[in-house]
Amino acid sequence: MSEEWFPAAWSGRTAVVIVSGEIDLTNAENLRDALLSTLNAGALGLVVDMSATTFIDSAGVTALVRASRRAAATEATVRLAVTAPGVLRVLNLVGIDQLIEVHPSVSAALASLPEQSTEPLS
């Protein structure tokens, strides 16, 4: 179910998970599941495309933190692509921008990933 809400596009070992609309208590668990599933599937680079995200609450922030922790445990890299000022403000206020690099576009986030994330799955 979480993949239907938050689809992932793969290129090699890099995945972009699309997150649109509002992220709150009603769907944050699905977001967490989608991000963790992507990392469990072997992603070395994960870009969370939040360019169409209009709102995020503490439950959504927690989902991002959980994904970041899982990524660190598996030596994967997570980046966020965020454009909405309100979402950027929340991420800045809670300090998640100190934990996960935030970029203004998916292409900038992808360009910031380490080289190993472009290797094909074996």
Secondary structure, 3 states (H helix, E strand, C coil): CHHHHCCEEEECCEEEEEEEEEECCCCHHHHHHHHHHHHHCCCCEEEEEEEEEEEECHHHHHHHHHHHHHHHHCCCEEEEEECCHHHHHHHHHHCHHHCCEEECCHHHHHHCCCHHHHCCCC
